[in-house]
Amino acid sequence: MKKILVVEDDILIKDNIKEFFEINDFQVKCASNGADALNVLENFTPDVIVSDMMMPNMDGIELLEKLRENKSTNLIPFLMLTARAENDVKRKSMNMGADDYITKPFEFNELYDAVNSQIKKKSQVKQHITEESLSNIQHLKNVTHHEIYTPINVLQNIINVIKIESAIDPEVESIFNHSLKRLKKTLNNLMILSDVQELNNNFTHYTSTYINKFINDSIIDNIKHINKDLKINRNINLPAEFFCREYVLIVLAELIEIVFKLSDKNSQVNIDFENLNSNIKLEITCNASILPNPFSIIDTFHLKPEIYLNEHQNMGLGLYIISTLANKYRDDFKVEIDNNMIKYTWICYSNH
């Protein structure tokens, strides 16, 4: 609903303007002078302001001056109403930053068209600025991506050349490759995080076979880099074909990596992935007797900054990405701790 602030000391004119715009589906707030208008604007952000010029306490010119000095109000379209049609008055209001000027008496349709014209103009300017900003940001990301990954690939090529010339200790090579992989993943997560607002939230077609393979690959990839004998209990109860958010694979990969890092040796990890009333529910639990201190203060879905800055566990960025996605697309994501049992639950709703 469009919003308008009407500033007018004449009660009859003010009430008539209010009634007219409310009939035309506007949310309308009113003030009797500039000082009252500034008070209204503390809790109300209109799409446009229509103000009389001659008012007690603070007139329209003074109000406009105050609005243009304030960053939170300086871009709100401002239409000046006055019974005075002299050019110097009109020029003064326009020089102060008024977007339009309407002389009393006026037709309501004239005022209505002027208001909508300013709202449309502001929307077009905002869209243009947004498109330009996104274009610049994307260009910066592309350059950054190239600059970051080029030296990583060079390091990988160097180790491959060294292997050709002489033997490399398998353990050293494994550590090197794993470190490079972790670096790539961290950088990739940072790129994902910077793109969270632009990630496609469409529902995509998946098969249970594909999800099972993805989970298998993630388990194998993580288990070989930890010295733990974990028992993996999987309960994948998904339809042969289903739809889910495109970022489901991000959630899966991050949570599997997290529980593998946290789990006690010789403990059990439970992965339950099911279709729940046409919604997709993922629940992963593990036993962890040693937890970073920040985990003790996790409230349901309220992740503290300390948790994703905990370098020792190197898992917080993944949690932060998942929680940010859940917030944006109204999924449910929560982390619960009961003694040494940690449970991560993510629900993707089909009707959101």
C-alpha positions, 0 to 999 in steps of 0.5 A, a space after each residue: 500500500 502506498 503511503 502519504 503524509 499530508 501536512 495542512 493546517 486547514 482542517 477541512 482541506 486536510 480531512 478531504 485530502 485524507 479521505 480522497 487518498 484513503 478511498 484510493 488505497 493509500 495509507 494516510 498520516 496527517 500533521 497540522 504543521 511542519 513541527 508535527 510532521 517531523 514528529 510523525 516522520 519519526 515512526 512513519 516513512 511515506 512514499 510522498 509528502 504533500 505539504 501546505 506552504 503557509 502554516 503556523 509554528 513551522 511552514 512548508 519551506 522550513 519543513 522542506 529545509 529540515 527534510 533535505 538536511 536529514 539523510 533518512 528523509 532527503 529523498 522523499 518526494 515533496 509536493 508543495 501546496 499554496 494559494 500563492 502563485 507568484 513566481 518567486 514563491 514557486 522558485 523558492 520552493 523548487 530551489 529548496 528541493 520541492 519535487 512539484 508545486 500545486 496551486 490552490 484551489 486544485 482538483 483532487 485528480 490533479 493532486 492524485 496524478 502529481 502524487 503518483 507521478 512522483 512515486 513512479 519517478 522515485 521507483 524508477 530512480 531506485 530501480 536504476 540505482 539498484 541495477 547499476 549497483 548490482 552490475 558493479 558488485 557483480 563485476 567486482 565479484 568476478 574480478 575478486 574471484 579471479 584474483 583469489 582462485 588464480 594463485 590457488 590454482 598456481 599452487 596446485 599446479 606447482 605441486 603437480 610439477 614437483 610430483 613429476 620431478 621427484 617423489 613427494 611424501 604421500 602424507 605431505 601431499 595429502 595435507 597440502 591438498 586438504 589445506 587447499 581444498 579447505 581454503 577453496 571451500 572457505 572462499 567459496 562460502 564467503 562468495 556464497 554469503 555475499 550472494 545470499 540475497 541474490 541466490 535463486 530461491 526457486 524450487 528445483 526438481 531432485 530425485 532421491 537417488 541424486 540426494 543419496 549419492 550426494 550424501 554418500 559423496 559428502 560422507 566419504 569426502 569428510 570421513 577420510 580427513 578425520 581420525 574417527 571411527 563414526 557409525 553413520 545411521 541414515 534414514 533417507 525417506 524421500 519420494 523418488 522425485 520431489 521439489 526443493 530449494 536450489 540451495 538444499 545441497 549447500 545445507 546438506 554439505 555444510 551440516 554433514 561437515 559440521 557434525 563430522 568435525 564435532 562428533 566424538 570418536 567411535 560415536 554415532 551420527 544420525 542423518 534423517 532426511 524425509 518428506 514431511 507433509 509435502 515439506 522437506 525436513 533434514 535432521 542431523 544429530 551427533 554426540 560431542 562431549 567437548 564443545 566450544 564455549 559459545 555452543 552453551 549459549 545457543 538459543 533456538 536459531 539465535 546464533 551468536 557471533 562467537 560461534 561463526 568466528 570460532 576458528 578452532 572448529 572452522 564451522 561457524 561460517 557454514 552455520 551462518 550461511 544456513 541461518 541467513 538463507 533460512 531467515 531470508 526464505 522463511 525456512 526453519 533452522 535450529 540448533 539444539 543441545 541436550 547434554 552431549 547431543 547436538 541436533 540440527 534441524 532444517 525444514 524447507 516449506 513448500 508453500 513459502 
